[in-house]
Structures are given as structure tokens and as C-alpha cells.
């Protein structure tokens, strides 16, 4: 063992039930103005899964920032850099103990060899002790007098485990009192240090429809305060139709930068086929990809979808598609022998709702070929994301439907391969005869109120289906529903449908001042039986919330029954072309005056 006067003394004492080992550098160690480790460094590496460090001071493989949430456990590495014959070290790591809690420190783990011992030396006296709240003191030394065992270069000298206590935007960790002692007893105080931060993770969720994509795509995690640019790329023969950012339409953007992010953001992009004229024609850019397929109305691969349908469905006209799954299927032109397709879908397919509100969807069941089936016994799962929506009720159950589990936990063997869904509804259908199409049941959900409205405005969430039965006489297909969390839409009574004789008339009555908040009789026979908003007070409050921001249909700065209300009602009655749509319904100061402009505006607040 090295003797005490060589470089340190070890003091062991008892404080309560804790053994405290204190390592101190004695005055007998030599201190030089520019010792062999004066140009060494020390860094905090927040992700040491990559640790091919340079032997000199550099940022290679040093991750100075990570993202983490409250209750997460993290492990960070303390890295010595550019050392010369390192024999002993002392380091302090400082942090806010109200934000993170120190758990323990170790020399190494199964993937990391102790740096001090890499040449066969014996490292003793390792300690990582929180002597006072917010400061961990780390120290260790080699035994013996063999200089060949003292390491050089860079490596991990300690691993520290912490738990995140609070979702703070930024948590700082800093190094101080860093001292390295070499094998010749020379101590250097290290000033070249790299601190680190832990930031709360935010995400940008990107949803691109058929006909294009975004770069990056999917869910992008972004540290607090960082920025990310999203590029929007239409496929060949497609245009960008609309870009929504946090629920607000932004038109035909080709790129957008989310700057200095301090909240979650959501972008949804829709694309439209590049139709060359109003006739039944395919664009040349698409036909050139599939020479010889024939006219637009022909079905080249005889799968039940015309070439034009294949274009609209974004499918390949030379590859046989499954029956009934896409729009435009015609069994008369399907020459392939197929098992029947059983299809689950929802009505509406793209529901929209606001934070704290309810929404309902019908679960629909149909077959691609048969009008009815006898003696069916099948089992479906409905998958959803419980962090955004909560199941409230299951109603309108078809005879033969049994709810096996209302809010089951999604497991690997019961997964829909969507990383966001975590709960399932387990339905069994057992009946002697079922006629298609059929409504199996109605699901009512509520939007989470645990998050601030602005934090999830524009968020989309998928409701998906899987079949877990052992049936071999059909093929299953589930068409997912895409929920959008918005601030306002035209489903005024919240029955899952947008209708002229309910929603349209409610808006008109409101604009004429005919809805009394204190008398439900003013909405009698207008609100549908399945509405979630049934009281006049709720109807009045909902329309009033969106009136000034969303119901100025012609864009003149005013909301009026004989212009905006009339335009909306005509549109909902399927009057969407001039002159019928806009005649005598546009004000003198309107900024939207054509049928194209009016329809485009209203469609932002309509779902199907």
C-alpha cells in the first residue's frame, strides 16, 4: 500500500449509522503552476452508451444534454480527459436537489471497465457521497507504486445514478473542485470542465396523409428551447392541399420551423391528386409510371378497382388489392378468388373534439361480399391512447355483442404495433345471423383535462382495430379513426355528425338571438337524440366560444345571420357552387367571395 505521507490520508469515522470515508490531499503533495495534468479536463457525459472518447480534450461522444421527465432514472458518466499517469482524483458534481435526487455512485458497470484500473492497478477507497444537499463528492485512488499502472488519455472515472423529481424545463449539473494527482505526487486543479443539462422533452408529432410525407416524420423529440424544421414533400402527381399546425390551417406550406420549443406541437398535412382537368382523366405523370394499363375506367389488374380508383387510393394498378378495403371497389370487375373481407370502421372516420369535451363514434362492421353471415363467433380489440382520451360509455350494443374487457392493458401479444396506444376494449360477437353493414356499438370518450388545452391543441390520436379470433374463413381489415383535438368544429350538438337540420339550424338560431341559455325549449326538436350537448346553456356557450374566431364565414370582420349563417346553412344542405351558394349572402366588405374560398374555409371545421 502507498504510505500516507506520499499523497493522501484516509479518515474513517462513524456519523450515526453511516461510514464516512474522506480523502484529502495533503500539503506534502507537490503543487505546480503547470503540472502534468494542468491541461487535463473533466466532463459530464449524459449518454455514455457511446464512449469512444478522444485521448485529448474534445466533445467526441460527450453528450452534454439529455431529455428526461419526472420519475425517470438516469445514469451519467464522469469522464477524465487528457490525463497523464492519473493516480488519484477528487471531483464534485453540483445540482439542484429539489429537482433531482442522488441515488448512488459506482466505479463501473457491466459495460464499462474502471478507468483507473485499466492497466491492472487496484483502485481503492472509491466514494460518491452527497455530503450536503446538491453536491456529490467523488474520489478514488490507486494502490502500490507502479507508474505503469497509472492510466493516460480519457475514460470514465465514475457513474452517478439520479432520479428526476420535477418536470423542470432545464436542470443544470456542474463540476467543481476537480483535482487530479499523478503518480509523481503532483496535484493539478482542473479548470477545463464540461457541464451538462437535463431538459424536459417536448415532441413535434407529424401526421402526413396519403400522397406525400414529411422530413422528419412521425414523433420527433426536441429538448426544451431547441428548434426543428419540417419539410413537406408531395409524391409525384400530388400537391400539398393544406397544412395544419396546432389545429390551425396554414395553407400550402412547403416547410415550417418550430422555433425555441417550449411546448408540444402538432402538424397534419393533407395532399391532393394533381387532377389535370375536371374530366375523368388521370395525370400524365402518374400514367407514365404504369405504361400499358389502358384507359382511366379500365381495371388493368382485375381486382375490382379501376385505374382511376387506384390513383385516388394511392395503390398500384398492376398489383392486385384486397377487396372492399379501398374506395370504389366493384365486385363485378374482380376476377380474383378471394376470401371475404370483414371490415371494422368508425362513423365518423375523423372525429374532432375539444379538451374536456365528449365525442362519440359508431363501430361499424361489414363484409366485402356478403349481405349476411350465419353462425359467426369472432373477437375484436379496439386500441386507443389513454393519455389523451378516456372511455366514458359503451352503448347501442348489437344483439350478440359481449364486452369482455372495457379498459384492458395492451400487451405485446395483443398489440396493434402503434407505440401510442396502450388500452384496449375487447369485443366478442357471437350470433346466429348478422346483416351487413351493422353497427356493433357506440363508444363515448372524453378528452383528457390533465393537460393545458394549448399543449394538445391540434394533436391527433388513432383508434385502431385488431382481430384476435381463430376464424379462417375471412380476412380481417380495420380502418382506423383519426381523432383531432381542436378548439371548435361545426358538430354543435356533439352527436358525431354535422347536419344542416341540427347543427346548421342551431347556429342560425344563435345568430338570430333565439337560443335562451335558461330554456331548453328553444332547442327542442333540433338537437339529435344521440347528442352529447343537449342543454341550451351548453349549446349557447359552445357557439359563443367559437363565434368571433370561426364563424365569420365571408371574412368581413363581422358574424351575421344573413351572411355567415346563411352561407353555412346552404353549404350543409350541399349547396356549394356559385351562384347558389353566395347569392345575396356576401357582405360588401367580405374577403372571401367565391364558392371556392367559402367552401375551403368551412371545410376546416367539418369532419367526416
VOGU-3710 file (C-alpha; in Angstrom, 3 decimals, decimal comma):
1> xxxxxxxxxx> 0,000/0,000/0,000  1,081/3,559/-0,559  2,052/5,277/2,680  0,036/8,228/3,999  2,688/10,922/3,565  3,009/10,039/-0,124  -0,202/11,734/-1,233  -3,252/11,343/0,982  -4,682/10,269/4,232  -7,777/8,146/4,665
11> xxxxxxxxxx> -10,012/9,023/7,527  -12,760/6,657/8,518  -15,335/7,699/11,069  -18,875/6,998/12,134  -21,660/9,514/11,860  -24,894/7,928/13,070  -25,039/4,675/11,126  -23,090/5,980/8,117  -19,422/5,313/7,491  -17,749/8,395/6,048
21> xxxxxxxxxx> -14,511/7,945/4,120  -12,805/11,228/3,484  -9,956/11,549/1,055  -7,930/14,685/1,366  -4,882/15,886/-0,461  -2,122/16,764/1,999  0,160/19,713/1,785  3,036/17,250/1,262  1,804/16,564/-2,277  3,531/18,809/-4,752
31> xxxxxxxxxx> 1,529/21,576/-6,350  2,875/23,092/-9,530  1,753/26,069/-11,548  1,654/23,876/-14,625  1,789/20,235/-13,613  1,460/17,232/-15,963  -2,364/17,368/-15,695  -2,765/21,124/-15,899  -4,181/20,724/-19,412  -6,414/17,811/-18,460
41> xxxxxxxxxx> -10,161/18,088/-18,364  -13,264/16,633/-16,803  -16,679/16,250/-18,448  -20,173/15,025/-17,669  -21,415/12,574/-20,312  -25,194/12,245/-20,133  -25,273/9,270/-22,503  -22,257/7,029/-22,166  -23,653/4,276/-24,438  -21,092/5,645/-26,894
51> xxxxxxxxxx> -17,761/6,228/-25,157  -15,016/6,107/-27,744  -13,507/9,290/-26,328  -10,522/11,111/-27,800  -7,397/10,837/-25,641  -7,227/14,640/-25,591  -9,945/17,097/-24,599  -12,761/17,064/-27,144  -16,533/16,735/-27,359  -16,409/13,420/-29,213
61> xxxxxxxxxx> -19,030/11,045/-27,706  -19,628/13,537/-24,889  -23,377/14,134/-24,715  -23,844/17,262/-22,635  -27,644/17,277/-22,835  -30,392/14,695/-22,445  -34,147/14,844/-22,070  -35,933/13,279/-19,098  -39,247/13,516/-17,277  -40,242/13,416/-13,634
71> xxxxxxxxxx> -39,712/9,946/-12,063  -37,182/8,935/-14,728  -33,965/7,295/-13,532  -30,804/8,424/-15,296  -27,132/7,485/-15,123  -24,401/9,920/-16,098  -20,694/9,368/-16,544  -17,898/11,480/-15,093  -15,100/11,466/-17,680  -11,431/12,335/-17,114
81> xxxxxxxxxx> -9,853/13,739/-20,290  -6,262/14,011/-21,479  -4,771/12,790/-18,178  -1,152/11,821/-17,603  -0,359/8,959/-15,178  -3,576/9,511/-13,227  -3,222/8,099/-9,740  -5,898/9,800/-7,640  -8,865/12,056/-8,346  -11,388/14,147/-6,495
91> xxxxxxxxxx> -14,459/15,638/-8,235  -17,594/17,418/-7,062  -20,855/17,348/-9,064  -23,365/20,067/-8,216  -27,129/20,180/-8,923  -30,458/21,399/-7,544  -31,544/18,735/-5,053  -35,167/19,884/-5,288  -35,197/18,838/-8,945  -33,113/15,651/-8,960
101> xxxxxxxxxx> -32,163/13,179/-6,236  -28,793/11,416/-5,996  -29,197/7,644/-5,634  -25,693/6,187/-5,753  -22,337/6,281/-7,483  -20,224/3,375/-8,788  -16,847/2,951/-10,445  -18,194/0,987/-13,391  -20,932/-1,282/-14,665  -21,062/-4,427/-16,801
111> xxxxxxxxxx> -20,242/-2,443/-19,945  -17,588/-0,110/-18,536  -14,231/-1,065/-17,053  -12,859/1,229/-14,307  -10,525/3,750/-15,927  -8,083/3,800/-13,016  -7,702/0,004/-13,214  -7,386/-0,356/-16,969  -3,653/-1,197/-16,732  -4,082/-3,718/-13,944
121> xxxxxxxxxx> -3,897/-1,347/-10,997  -6,010/-1,794/-7,863  -8,342/1,165/-7,239  -9,434/1,546/-3,614  -11,373/3,936/-1,467  -13,941/4,806/-4,157  -16,600/7,077/-2,756  -19,522/9,028/-4,175  -21,137/10,749/-1,242  -23,692/13,549/-1,060
131> xxxxxxxxxx> -22,044/15,422/1,828  -24,524/18,253/1,514  -27,730/18,615/-0,456  -26,939/19,263/-4,083  -23,250/18,216/-4,089  -21,783/14,746/-4,620  -18,121/14,327/-3,766  -16,341/11,590/-5,741  -12,858/10,275/-5,030  -10,696/7,209/-5,698
141> xxxxxxxxxx> -7,007/6,213/-5,716  -4,652/3,501/-6,954  -2,611/1,377/-4,557  1,033/0,483/-4,999  3,877/2,421/-6,595  3,881/1,096/-10,186  3,667/4,083/-12,531  2,948/1,729/-15,425  -0,446/1,040/-13,882  -1,474/4,710/-13,896
151> xxxxxxxxxx> -3,716/5,392/-16,949  -3,318/8,083/-19,567  -5,758/9,612/-22,037  -9,501/9,722/-21,369  -12,012/7,469/-19,685  -14,931/7,117/-17,274  -13,938/7,501/-13,630  -17,431/7,277/-12,077  -21,095/6,587/-12,880  -23,742/8,513/-10,962
161> xxxxxxxxxx> -27,382/7,452/-10,672  -30,111/10,095/-10,210  -33,903/10,264/-10,169  -35,735/13,188/-11,746  -38,105/14,745/-9,215  -39,804/17,536/-11,187  -40,634/18,354/-14,786  -38,440/21,436/-14,872  -37,633/22,887/-18,291  -33,886/22,862/-17,590
171> xxxxxxxxxx> -31,849/21,175/-14,830  -28,176/22,151/-14,645  -25,325/19,931/-13,451  -21,873/21,424/-12,953  -18,395/20,297/-11,976  -16,246/21,932/-9,301  -13,253/21,216/-7,075  -11,746/18,854/-9,653  -8,291/17,681/-8,631  -6,043/15,101/-10,334
181> xxxxxxxxxx> -2,902/13,665/-8,706  -0,369/11,848/-10,879  1,963/9,027/-9,934  4,742/11,521/-9,069  2,582/13,080/-6,340  1,900/16,247/-8,333  -1,614/17,644/-7,906  -3,380/19,771/-10,515  -6,633/21,654/-10,064  -8,578/21,140/-13,265
191> xxxxxxxxxx> -10,256/24,141/-14,858  -11,189/22,572/-18,229  -14,621/21,203/-17,425  -17,771/20,406/-19,422  -21,034/20,803/-17,522  -24,359/19,338/-18,592  -28,093/19,922/-18,589  -31,218/17,802/-18,375  -34,121/19,270/-20,311  -37,762/18,401/-20,310
201> xxxxxxxxxx> -38,621/16,588/-23,566  -41,186/18,040/-25,899  -42,328/16,479/-29,103  -43,457/17,503/-32,534  -45,988/14,979/-33,830  -46,129/14,865/-37,625  -49,039/13,261/-39,446  -48,896/13,118/-43,245  -51,843/11,812/-45,245  -51,714/9,782/-48,427
211> xxxxxxxxxx> -49,869/11,430/-51,276  -46,741/12,676/-49,550  -44,555/12,734/-46,467  -42,636/14,972/-44,108  -38,942/15,108/-43,246  -38,512/14,313/-40,404  -41,588/12,164/-39,875  -43,573/10,612/-37,032  -42,783/11,715/-33,493  -39,767/13,991/-33,119
221> xxxxxxxxxx> -38,452/14,556/-29,591  -36,972/18,008/-29,061  -35,228/19,351/-25,936  -36,623/22,483/-24,336  -35,583/25,597/-26,238  -34,357/23,792/-29,354  -35,828/24,221/-32,833  -36,719/21,801/-35,610  -37,533/22,384/-39,285  -40,068/20,164/-41,040
231> xxxxxxxxxx> -40,026/19,863/-44,837  -43,225/18,811/-46,615  -42,794/16,627/-49,688  -45,674/15,668/-52,018  -45,400/12,469/-54,018  -45,315/12,535/-57,798  -48,612/13,762/-59,250  -49,719/15,265/-55,943  -49,943/18,747/-54,489  -49,912/19,942/-50,903
241> xxxxxxxxxx> -53,566/20,584/-50,077  -53,310/22,025/-46,572  -51,017/22,140/-43,570  -52,427/22,396/-40,066  -50,168/23,468/-37,226  -51,581/23,026/-33,742  -55,050/22,781/-35,258  -54,771/25,999/-37,303  -54,787/25,806/-41,105  -51,693/27,390/-42,605
251> xxxxxxxxxx> -52,324/26,692/-46,281  -49,894/25,061/-48,709  -46,652/25,368/-46,759  -43,611/23,536/-48,087  -41,674/23,842/-44,821  -42,107/25,113/-41,287  -39,697/25,717/-38,415  -40,856/25,201/-34,847  -38,571/27,653/-33,070  -37,343/27,600/-29,462
261> xxxxxxxxxx> -39,787/24,911/-28,453  -41,422/25,248/-25,021  -44,497/23,038/-25,600  -45,651/20,096/-27,682  -46,583/20,817/-31,287  -48,646/19,012/-33,890  -48,631/19,164/-37,664  -51,007/17,394/-40,004  -50,570/17,562/-43,763  -53,062/16,639/-46,453
271> xxxxxxxxxx> -52,234/16,092/-50,101  -54,458/16,136/-53,177  -54,161/14,309/-56,506  -52,896/16,510/-59,319  -56,001/16,243/-61,492  -55,290/17,919/-64,815  -58,864/18,922/-65,587  -62,370/18,383/-64,331  -62,963/15,454/-66,667  -62,427/11,835/-65,720
281> xxxxxxxxxx> -58,727/11,925/-66,574  -55,550/10,687/-64,950  -52,496/12,943/-64,900  -49,783/12,026/-67,375  -47,168/11,987/-64,624  -48,984/9,049/-62,995  -49,868/7,131/-66,175  -46,248/7,264/-67,298  -45,282/5,164/-64,287  -47,552/2,322/-65,451
291> xxxxxxxxxx> -47,409/2,120/-69,258  -49,951/-0,092/-70,940  -52,610/-0,085/-68,206  -55,255/1,281/-70,570  -57,915/3,927/-70,094  -58,857/5,511/-66,813  -62,045/3,479/-66,449  -60,342/0,146/-67,137  -59,327/-2,237/-64,357  -55,924/-3,453/-65,547
301> xxxxxxxxxx> -55,272/-5,962/-62,743  -58,946/-7,005/-62,491  -59,048/-6,517/-58,724  -62,290/-4,541/-58,594  -60,693/-1,089/-58,663  -60,490/0,969/-61,855  -57,243/2,621/-62,808  -58,728/5,933/-61,709  -59,704/4,445/-58,319  -56,167/3,103/-57,950
311> xxxxxxxxxx> -54,825/6,602/-58,497  -57,162/8,138/-55,924  -56,442/5,325/-53,434  -52,652/5,628/-53,870  -52,426/1,976/-54,904  -50,546/0,259/-57,736  -52,809/-0,514/-60,717  -50,643/-3,511/-61,656  -50,827/-5,163/-58,211  -53,968/-6,940/-57,009
321> xxxxxxxxxx> -55,509/-5,200/-53,995  -57,748/-6,779/-51,411  -61,478/-6,406/-51,998  -63,565/-3,827/-50,219  -60,700/-2,196/-48,378  -60,379/0,890/-50,573  -62,871/3,264/-52,155  -64,523/2,369/-55,459  -64,479/-1,434/-55,174  -66,712/-3,234/-57,693
331> xxxxxxxxxx> -67,082/-6,995/-57,334  -68,259/-7,221/-60,955  -64,757/-6,446/-62,225  -62,925/-8,558/-59,626  -61,747/-11,769/-61,300  -59,710/-12,996/-58,326  -60,744/-15,723/-55,918  -60,680/-14,109/-52,508  -61,861/-14,928/-49,070  -64,440/-12,377/-47,989
341> xxxxxxxxxx> -63,095/-9,355/-46,173  -64,563/-8,407/-42,812  -64,034/-4,726/-42,182  -64,292/-2,700/-38,978  -64,505/1,066/-39,302  -65,969/4,056/-37,477  -68,510/6,772/-38,105  -67,244/9,458/-38,217  -63,871/8,332/-39,529  -62,162/11,553/-38,432
351> xxxxxxxxxx> -63,851/12,758/-35,226  -62,894/16,065/-33,674  -63,359/17,289/-30,124  -62,058/19,879/-27,666  -60,291/19,477/-24,333  -62,774/18,490/-21,632  -65,446/17,632/-24,218  -67,012/14,287/-25,141  -67,197/12,645/-28,543  -68,889/9,500/-29,809
361> xxxxxxxxxx> -68,077/7,092/-32,633  -70,102/4,199/-34,027  -68,200/0,947/-34,588  -69,323/-0,368/-37,991  -68,943/-3,909/-39,305  -69,314/-5,025/-42,897  -68,207/-7,734/-45,301  -66,753/-7,239/-48,762  -69,037/-9,777/-50,419  -71,912/-10,955/-48,270
371> xxxxxxxxxx> -75,044/-9,190/-47,121  -75,355/-11,503/-44,119  -73,468/-14,294/-42,370  -74,781/-17,103/-40,223  -73,209/-18,522/-37,062  -70,433/-16,045/-36,521  -68,126/-16,092/-33,482  -65,343/-13,569/-33,633  -63,255/-11,426/-31,289  -62,068/-7,842/-31,891
381> xxxxxxxxxx> -59,854/-5,407/-29,993  -60,234/-1,635/-30,140  -56,959/0,142/-29,289  -56,649/3,737/-28,043  -54,265/6,133/-26,284  -55,474/6,628/-22,700  -53,137/9,598/-22,149  -55,390/11,643/-24,431  -58,825/10,047/-24,286  -60,796/8,186/-21,607
391> xxxxxxxxxx> -63,610/5,732/-22,241  -66,879/7,042/-20,782  -69,553/4,675/-22,056  -70,391/1,841/-24,464  -73,955/1,976/-25,782  -76,184/0,779/-28,628  -74,766/-2,726/-28,399  -75,844/-5,059/-31,184  -77,501/-8,267/-30,064  -74,727/-10,814/-29,764
401> xxxxxxxxxx> -72,044/-8,319/-28,713  -70,344/-9,013/-25,378  -67,875/-6,621/-23,754  -65,153/-8,930/-22,438  -62,971/-6,091/-21,189  -63,625/-2,341/-21,162  -60,240/-0,839/-20,387  -57,695/-3,601/-20,701  -53,967/-3,018/-20,776  -52,382/-3,517/-24,179
411> xxxxxxxxxx> -49,773/-6,301/-24,058  -47,185/-7,410/-26,644  -49,385/-10,315/-27,745  -52,413/-8,005/-28,021  -50,682/-5,124/-29,785  -51,625/-3,071/-32,844  -47,969/-2,038/-33,395  -48,781/1,588/-32,555  -46,414/2,918/-29,881  -49,021/5,419/-28,643
421> xxxxxxxxxx> -51,998/3,139/-27,972  -51,982/1,479/-24,551  -55,576/0,450/-23,723  -57,951/-1,999/-25,411  -61,671/-2,733/-25,492  -62,267/-6,450/-26,030  -65,456/-7,235/-28,015  -66,857/-10,655/-28,800  -69,514/-11,092/-31,489  -71,465/-14,343/-31,178
431> xxxxxxxxxx> -74,681/-14,538/-33,133  -76,623/-16,859/-35,394  -77,092/-14,243/-38,125  -75,669/-10,795/-38,783  -76,763/-8,494/-41,595  -74,238/-6,123/-43,120  -73,476/-3,330/-42,684  -74,048/-3,404/-38,927  -73,384/-1,058/-36,046  -71,777/-3,130/-33,303
441> xxxxxxxxxx> -71,865/-0,399/-30,642  -71,253/3,263/-29,910  -68,197/4,387/-27,929  -68,186/7,645/-25,997  -64,854/9,147/-24,966  -63,764/12,279/-23,167  -60,680/14,342/-23,983  -58,087/14,497/-21,210  -58,240/17,543/-18,948  -54,907/16,791/-17,267
451> xxxxxxxxxx> -53,002/18,852/-19,847  -53,398/22,528/-20,658  -55,550/22,993/-23,758  -52,830/24,806/-25,695  -50,445/21,915/-25,073  -52,537/19,416/-27,044  -54,460/21,631/-29,461  -54,047/20,073/-32,895  -52,945/16,692/-31,508  -54,132/13,647/-33,435
461> xxxxxxxxxx> -54,748/10,229/-31,963  -55,544/6,931/-33,648  -58,244/4,453/-32,664  -57,294/1,112/-34,210  -58,711/-2,411/-34,586  -57,264/-5,912/-34,493  -58,879/-9,336/-34,802  -57,780/-11,973/-32,255  -60,225/-14,730/-33,225  -59,309/-18,045/-34,837
471> xxxxxxxxxx> -61,633/-17,657/-37,831  -60,111/-18,930/-41,092  -62,982/-18,226/-43,490  -62,424/-14,481/-43,872  -59,673/-11,861/-43,899  -59,873/-9,024/-41,405  -59,244/-5,353/-42,100  -59,565/-2,491/-39,634  -59,858/1,093/-40,869  -58,572/3,301/-38,052
481> xxxxxxxxxx> -60,237/6,503/-36,909  -58,122/9,632/-36,552  -59,200/11,936/-33,740  -58,121/15,577/-33,902  -58,204/17,706/-30,769  -59,384/21,124/-31,829  -60,775/24,320/-30,383  -64,000/24,386/-32,390  -65,857/22,440/-35,084  -69,332/22,505/-36,572
491> xxxxxxxxxx> -70,697/19,480/-34,720  -72,619/21,869/-32,486  -74,639/19,278/-30,561  -71,695/16,812/-30,411  -73,515/13,807/-31,854  -70,641/12,763/-34,113  -72,287/14,177/-37,249  -72,519/17,589/-38,882  -76,028/18,122/-40,196  -77,960/21,059/-41,632
501> xxxxxxxxxx> -81,171/20,370/-39,704  -79,418/20,207/-36,339  -76,029/21,927/-36,319  -76,865/24,394/-39,094  -80,167/25,444/-37,536  -78,585/25,770/-34,089  -76,034/28,232/-35,469  -78,763/30,186/-37,269  -80,946/30,360/-34,144  -77,977/31,525/-32,092
511> xxxxxxxxxx> -77,124/34,265/-34,595  -80,755/35,405/-34,608  -80,693/35,506/-30,781  -83,286/32,743/-30,482  -81,434/30,412/-28,094  -82,189/31,124/-24,446  -79,472/29,777/-22,128  -82,075/29,177/-19,441  -84,720/27,428/-21,539  -84,120/24,119/-23,303
521> xxxxxxxxxx> -87,381/24,636/-25,174  -85,513/26,947/-27,575  -83,593/23,955/-28,974  -86,375/21,374/-28,785  -86,598/19,073/-31,843  -83,294/20,361/-33,200  -80,707/18,593/-31,043  -80,332/14,954/-32,099  -81,198/12,072/-29,796  -77,562/10,952/-29,615
531> xxxxxxxxxx> -76,172/14,439/-28,881  -73,654/14,948/-26,097  -74,667/18,618/-25,804  -78,369/18,563/-25,012  -78,893/21,677/-22,875  -79,428/25,113/-24,330  -76,786/26,524/-21,971  -74,145/24,128/-23,330  -75,132/24,834/-26,940  -75,074/28,602/-26,366
541> xxxxxxxxxx> -71,687/28,520/-24,634  -70,111/26,352/-27,335  -71,275/28,524/-30,244  -70,402/31,714/-28,398  -66,874/30,418/-27,726  -66,247/29,973/-31,446  -68,380/32,769/-32,835  -65,894/35,579/-33,369  -62,944/33,356/-34,194  -64,500/30,776/-36,511
551> xxxxxxxxxx> -67,987/31,770/-37,737  -67,027/34,786/-39,838  -67,528/32,741/-42,995  -67,142/35,536/-45,548  -64,246/37,178/-43,696  -65,703/40,664/-43,332  -64,870/41,004/-39,633  -68,481/40,511/-38,547  -70,606/37,445/-37,765  -74,114/37,868/-39,153
561> xxxxxxxxxx> -77,069/35,521/-39,560  -77,991/36,672/-43,083  -74,459/36,286/-44,443  -72,353/33,866/-42,424  -75,275/31,885/-41,063  -76,908/31,601/-44,478  -73,637/30,561/-46,164  -73,111/27,839/-43,574  -76,663/26,528/-43,817  -76,537/26,431/-47,627
571> xxxxxxxxxx> -73,250/24,534/-47,523  -74,633/21,970/-45,072  -77,585/21,498/-47,430  -74,980/20,596/-50,110  -75,335/23,886/-51,948  -71,669/24,532/-52,598  -71,425/26,109/-56,051  -71,991/29,644/-57,269  -74,260/31,387/-57,799  -76,499/29,373/-55,449
581> xxxxxxxxxx> -74,044/29,352/-52,540  -73,109/33,024/-52,325  -76,049/34,822/-53,941  -77,250/37,655/-51,636  -75,180/36,208/-48,794  -71,852/38,042/-49,142  -71,335/41,373/-47,404  -69,784/44,390/-49,117  -66,613/44,091/-47,007  -66,149/40,337/-47,477
591> xxxxxxxxxx> -62,658/38,992/-48,140  -63,938/35,557/-49,120  -66,379/35,963/-52,001  -66,160/32,914/-54,299  -67,598/29,450/-53,715  -64,054/28,022/-53,680  -62,970/30,381/-50,909  -66,128/29,857/-48,850  -66,075/26,044/-49,146  -62,387/25,874/-48,333
601> xxxxxxxx> -62,941/27,921/-45,178  -65,935/25,919/-43,937  -64,205/22,570/-44,578  -61,649/23,419/-41,904  -64,345/22,896/-39,273  -66,090/19,895/-40,806  -65,200/16,232/-40,356  -66,465/13,062/-41,977
//
